[in-house]
């Protein structure tokens, strides 16, 4: 028997929240829904500065910045500035520092961009009635954050939110990688891989050039200090290059196949229309292929960002 009410079933993934095949009393419906104040995060119409207050994630993000700045210090002050060839130092310095700035900007955009969080506590009776569901139509609810889950959304226990097209939670960017910030994460892995490869090449060239002459002539630091700085830089560059190159490849593969890492690991069968290859790239990066795809500053509104920094805290992220 069909009625205007719908059955409420608290199941997180691939199980219906609302089904048009049963009845439920209004009281039992309200009992399964958390109703509260304004939603945190990037809800529609909300202006928020997204930042996850996770201790491990903040430490990892800080380490990422420290290691990139360390690489800049070694490349600039140990290798390039003491070099006798002015144009060699200028060109390599401009290239390396530009890539480092783009990498750090991509990291910030990934960390401070809402990955696609579903508003908390929107599974209210009033909201569900406003959806005007058709008979037999099914939607889903997350019992952890009491939100109606769109298709392909998953709950993140660290962000404490359901994230649209969640790929994974990355502690190095202290955020989930999802529908709205995957582009910046791809750019971050690409630029880190590029500066790591560049640092390895410069380290090798510097090392062999210093073997031919006295170490004191090719660096303002003592030979022992220079060698230690170069060794640590090479180890860092090898690790970062390996990790980010693999992540960059897997992200491109996921985008071109329109399948997140969670969906791949769970072997979920697609119930959505896939955007394959270039269609998938266009959906993530926006528009036709152009240099803007490689620009982490694209779409950044400085005035709005400055206004957001004066917001207040709410929950596990800052909001205004």
Secondary structure, 3 states (H helix, E strand, C coil): CCCCCCEECCCCCCCCCEECCCCCCHHHHHHCCCCCCCCCCCCCCCCCCCCCCCHHHHHHHHHHHHHHHHHHHHHHHHHHCCCCCHHHHHHHHHHHHHHHHHHHHHHHHHHHCCCCECCCCCCCHHHHHHCCCCCCCCEEEECCCCEEECCCCEEECCCCEEECCCCEEECCCCEEECCCCHHHHHHHHHHHHHHHHHHHHHHHHHHHHHHHCCHHHHCCCCHHHHHHHHHHHHHHHHHHHHHHHHHHHHHHHHHHHCCCHHHHHCCCCCCCCCCCCHHHHHHHHCCCCCHHHHCCCCCCCHHHHHHHCCCEEECCEEEC
